[in-house]
Each structure stands twice: as C-alpha cells, then as structure tokens.
Amino acid sequence: MIIYNITAKVDHAIHNDWMEWMQAKHIPDVLNTGFFTDAKIFKVLQQNEADGFTYAIQYHCTSMTNYFSYQQNHAPQLQKEHKNRYQDKVLAFRTILKEIEVFTPS
C-alpha cells in the first residue's frame, strides 16, 4: 500500500470554506481519477492553532505506478485549482509512505 500524504496548515479565515470544498469537491476529484482506493482526512491535534488548523489528507493506492500516473496526468491541474482558490491561505507539504507491515493486537 502506498499512501500519498498531504499535510496542510489552513488559515482561520478560510477554514470552513476549505473544509467544505475539500470534502465536496477536491477529495472526490482526486478519487475520481481512478488511481486511489480511498482517502482519509485527519485533524492534527496538539498543535499551536494560533495561525490556523493543521490537517493530514491521506490517499491510498496499490502501487507506485498508480501514484506516478496520478502525478503525471492529474496532480498539476488539481493542485493548480487548489492554489488558485486559496493562494497563500493554505501551506502544504507532501510525502509518500510505503506500508511495510500492519500489526494487530494478539
């Protein structure tokens, strides 16, 4: 499993609009590319929220091939839409994670 993780710091002034847009438009648009199996959005806790809220959005895909295809064919346009809408009100960085093993209680 490959996880495409975006951590985003969201300005208070646009927070509600951003959350609604992410849930109703952006995340569905990413999933509709067909390269990801599902997505999750998390609020980062125990962070200084004086300058905004921090979220992690995780998209799961089955292979690096799918991830690279998404990056090549869809990511530039989707990221541009986000940037045009929120400008410097959202600061984001991206990481790629590879699941090594899942542990469960015995």
C-alpha positions as CSV (number, residue, x, y, z in Angstrom):
1,M,0.0,0.0,0.0
2,I,1.3,3.4,-0.9
3,I,0.0,6.5,1.0
4,Y,0.1,9.9,-0.6
5,N,0.0,12.2,2.4
6,I,-0.6,15.9,2.3
7,T,-0.2,17.9,5.5
8,A,-1.9,21.3,5.3
9,K,-1.9,24.3,7.6
10,V,-5.2,26.1,6.9
11,D,-5.7,29.8,7.8
12,H,-8.6,30.5,10.1
13,A,-10.2,33.0,7.7
14,I,-10.9,30.3,5.0
15,H,-11.1,27.2,7.2
16,N,-14.8,26.4,6.8
17,D,-14.8,27.1,3.1
18,W,-11.7,25.0,2.7
19,M,-13.1,22.0,4.6
20,E,-16.4,22.1,2.7
21,W,-14.5,22.4,-0.6
22,M,-12.1,19.6,0.2
23,Q,-15.0,17.2,1.2
24,A,-17.4,18.1,-1.6
25,K,-15.0,18.8,-4.5
26,H,-11.3,18.3,-4.2
27,I,-11.0,14.9,-2.5
28,P,-13.8,13.4,-4.7
29,D,-12.0,14.8,-7.8
30,V,-8.7,13.1,-6.7
31,L,-10.5,9.8,-6.1
32,N,-12.4,10.0,-9.4
33,T,-9.1,9.9,-11.2
34,G,-9.2,6.1,-10.5
35,F,-5.7,5.9,-9.1
36,F,-6.6,5.7,-5.4
37,T,-8.7,3.2,-3.4
38,D,-9.8,5.6,-0.7
39,A,-8.9,8.8,1.2
40,K,-9.0,9.9,4.8
41,I,-8.7,13.3,6.3
42,F,-7.3,13.8,9.8
43,K,-7.1,16.9,12.1
44,V,-3.6,17.1,13.7
45,L,-4.1,17.5,17.4
46,Q,-1.9,19.3,20.0
47,Q,-0.7,21.8,17.5
48,N,-0.5,25.6,18.1
49,E,-3.6,26.8,16.3
50,A,-2.9,30.5,16.6
51,D,-2.2,30.8,12.9
52,G,-4.5,28.1,11.6
53,F,-5.6,24.4,11.8
54,T,-3.4,21.5,10.6
55,Y,-4.8,18.6,8.6
56,A,-3.4,15.4,7.0
57,I,-5.1,14.1,4.0
58,Q,-4.2,10.6,3.0
59,Y,-4.9,9.0,-0.3
60,H,-4.2,5.2,-0.6
61,C,-3.1,3.5,-3.8
62,T,-2.0,0.0,-4.6
63,S,1.3,0.8,-6.4
64,M,3.9,3.4,-7.2
65,T,2.9,3.1,-10.8
66,N,-0.6,4.4,-9.9
67,Y,0.9,7.2,-7.9
68,F,3.2,8.2,-10.7
69,S,0.4,8.1,-13.2
70,Y,-1.7,10.3,-11.0
71,Q,1.2,12.8,-10.6
72,Q,1.8,12.9,-14.3
73,N,-1.7,13.1,-15.5
74,H,-3.8,14.8,-12.9
75,A,-1.9,16.3,-10.0
76,P,-0.8,19.5,-11.7
77,Q,-4.3,20.6,-12.6
78,L,-5.8,19.6,-9.3
79,Q,-3.1,21.4,-7.3
80,K,-3.5,24.5,-9.5
81,E,-7.2,24.6,-8.7
82,H,-6.4,24.5,-5.0
83,K,-3.7,27.1,-5.3
84,N,-5.9,29.5,-7.3
85,R,-8.7,29.1,-4.8
86,Y,-6.7,29.6,-1.6
87,Q,-3.5,31.3,-2.6
88,D,-1.2,31.6,0.4
89,K,-4.0,30.8,3.0
90,V,-3.1,27.1,2.9
91,L,0.5,25.9,3.3
92,A,1.0,22.3,2.3
93,F,3.8,19.7,2.0
94,R,3.5,16.2,0.5
95,T,5.1,12.9,1.5
96,I,4.8,9.4,0.1
97,L,4.6,6.5,2.5
98,K,5.0,2.8,1.8
99,E,3.2,0.4,4.2
100,I,5.7,-2.2,5.4
101,E,3.6,-4.2,7.9
102,V,0.3,-4.0,9.8
103,F,0.2,-5.0,13.4
104,T,-2.9,-6.0,15.3
105,P,-3.3,-7.0,19.0
106,S,-2.8,-10.7,19.7
